[in-house]
Amino acid sequence: MTLAERLRDALERGARRTPEILPGDAFDEEVSSRTPAAVLVPVVDRAEPTVIFTERPKTMRKHPGQVSFPGGRIDPGDFGPVDAALREAEEEIGLARQYVEVIGTTDCYRTVTGFEVTPVVAVVRPGFTLTPHPGEVDDVFEAPLHFVLDPARQAVRTAQWRGRERTYYEILWEDRRIWGATAAMLVNLSRRLELAA
């Protein structure tokens, strides 16, 4: 069974189960409406499958230096979340669609800033080259799929934010810190997939 077949089967079986899913962060009081967005969860078909992540420039006004999936808001010209995620991956890291096989979408996640994000799971065939957009991406890296989906690696943390205690997930891999919405989407995906490590 190929990686794509395994993931598709696990995602379909996971959709029939009802694990506890993280719906998202509490909305910031200043956010009055939800903005539809999509991210690509690019799983590279290697002997040990990996996931591609981006690191935002530390100079960005919003979420500087954070690790995320390629993605962004769904534009009026996009044909839904899948098209938006593929477009954003092309724009942000130069990932050509010819290397990407979309598996499906999974649970939406609502961010504290009012985005309703649809994760689009895809398998990426090796042989691609990436060209990060310098204004949007500081670095691109891969982390092992089994590692980021392992519940033992998904630590719960708390912090004070705008006068309130906030709970979030954090995954530490080598010198990378994956946290917040990206980590929460990985937690949700791991609960749906229940792939063997």
C-alpha positions in Angstrom: 0.0 0.0 0.0 1.4 3.4 -1.0 1.7 6.3 1.5 -1.1 8.1 -0.4 -3.3 5.1 -0.1 -2.5 4.6 3.6 -3.2 8.3 4.4 -6.4 8.3 2.4 -7.7 5.2 4.1 -6.7 6.5 7.6 -8.3 9.9 6.9 -11.6 8.2 5.7 -11.7 5.9 8.7 -10.9 8.8 11.0 -13.8 10.8 9.5 -16.2 8.1 10.7 -14.8 8.3 14.3 -15.5 11.0 16.7 -12.3 11.7 18.6 -12.0 14.9 20.7 -11.2 17.6 18.2 -9.8 21.0 19.1 -12.2 23.5 17.5 -9.9 26.5 17.9 -8.9 29.4 20.1 -11.3 31.7 21.8 -11.9 34.7 19.5 -10.2 37.9 20.3 -12.9 40.4 21.3 -11.9 42.7 18.4 -12.6 40.0 15.8 -16.2 40.3 14.5 -16.2 37.8 11.6 -14.4 34.7 10.5 -12.1 34.7 7.5 -11.9 31.5 5.5 -8.3 30.2 5.0 -6.5 27.0 4.0 -3.2 25.5 4.7 -1.4 22.6 2.9 -0.2 19.8 5.1 2.5 18.5 2.7 3.6 14.9 3.6 6.7 14.0 1.6 6.8 10.4 0.4 10.2 9.4 1.7 11.4 6.1 3.3 10.5 7.9 6.5 7.7 10.3 5.6 8.2 13.9 6.5 6.1 17.1 6.7 7.2 20.4 5.2 7.0 23.4 7.4 7.8 27.1 6.9 9.2 29.6 9.3 8.0 33.1 9.0 10.5 36.0 9.0 11.2 37.5 12.4 10.5 40.9 10.9 6.9 40.2 10.1 4.2 42.3 11.9 2.0 39.3 12.6 3.3 35.9 14.0 7.0 36.8 13.5 9.3 33.7 13.5 6.5 31.2 13.9 6.5 27.8 12.3 3.5 27.1 10.1 2.2 25.2 7.1 2.2 27.0 3.7 -1.2 28.7 3.4 -3.3 31.7 3.8 -6.7 33.3 3.2 -9.0 31.9 0.5 -9.2 34.5 -2.3 -12.3 35.1 -4.4 -10.5 33.5 -7.4 -9.8 30.3 -5.6 -12.0 27.2 -6.2 -12.3 26.4 -2.5 -9.8 25.4 0.2 -7.8 22.9 -1.9 -7.1 25.4 -4.6 -6.2 28.1 -2.1 -3.8 25.8 -0.2 -2.1 24.7 -3.5 -1.8 28.3 -4.7 -0.4 29.5 -1.4 2.2 26.6 -1.4 3.3 27.7 -4.9 3.5 31.3 -3.9 5.2 30.9 -0.5 7.7 28.0 -1.1 7.5 27.3 -4.9 6.0 23.9 -4.5 4.8 22.9 -8.0 1.4 21.2 -8.1 2.7 18.5 -10.4 4.4 17.0 -7.3 1.4 17.2 -5.1 -1.4 14.5 -4.7 -4.2 15.9 -2.6 -5.6 13.3 -0.1 -8.4 15.4 1.4 -9.4 18.0 3.9 -9.7 17.6 7.7 -11.1 19.5 10.6 -11.2 23.3 10.4 -9.4 25.2 13.1 -10.4 28.7 14.3 -7.5 31.0 15.1 -7.5 33.7 17.8 -7.3 36.3 15.0 -10.5 35.1 13.4 -9.3 32.8 10.6 -11.2 29.6 10.0 -8.5 27.4 8.6 -9.1 24.2 6.5 -6.1 21.9 6.5 -5.6 20.2 3.2 -3.6 16.9 3.5 -1.4 16.0 0.5 1.4 13.6 -0.4 4.4 15.3 -2.1 6.5 13.2 -4.6 10.2 13.6 -4.1 12.1 15.5 -6.8 10.6 18.9 -6.1 12.7 22.0 -5.5 11.6 24.8 -3.2 12.1 28.5 -3.6 10.9 30.3 -0.4 9.3 33.7 -1.0 11.7 36.1 0.9 9.0 38.4 2.1 6.9 35.6 3.6 9.2 32.7 4.4 12.5 32.8 6.3 13.2 29.1 6.1 11.7 25.8 5.0 12.3 22.5 6.8 11.0 18.9 7.1 10.2 17.0 10.3 9.3 13.3 10.5 5.6 12.6 10.2 5.6 10.0 13.0 7.3 12.5 15.3 4.8 15.4 14.9 1.8 13.1 15.1 3.0 11.3 18.2 0.8 12.4 21.2 3.8 11.9 23.5 5.5 14.8 21.6 2.4 17.1 21.8 2.9 19.0 25.1 0.3 21.2 26.6 1.5 24.6 27.7 0.0 27.6 29.3 0.9 31.3 29.0 -0.6 34.7 29.9 -1.9 36.5 26.8 -3.8 39.8 27.0 -4.5 39.3 30.6 -5.8 35.8 30.4 -4.3 32.4 30.7 -4.2 30.6 27.4 -3.6 26.9 26.9 -1.9 25.7 23.7 0.0 22.7 22.2 3.8 22.7 21.5 5.9 20.2 19.6 9.7 20.6 19.8 11.7 19.0 17.1 15.5 19.6 17.0 15.8 23.4 17.4 12.3 24.1 16.0 9.3 25.1 18.1 5.9 24.2 16.5 3.1 25.6 18.5 -0.3 27.4 18.5 -2.6 26.8 15.6 -0.1 24.7 13.6 0.5 22.3 16.5 -3.3 22.2 17.3 -4.0 21.1 13.6 -1.4 18.4 14.0 -3.0 17.2 17.2 -6.4 17.1 15.4 -4.8 15.3 12.4 -3.1 12.7 14.7 -6.4 12.0 16.4 -8.1 11.4 13.0 -5.4 9.4 11.5 -4.1 7.3 14.4 -1.2 6.2 12.2 1.4 3.9 13.7 4.5 5.6 14.7 
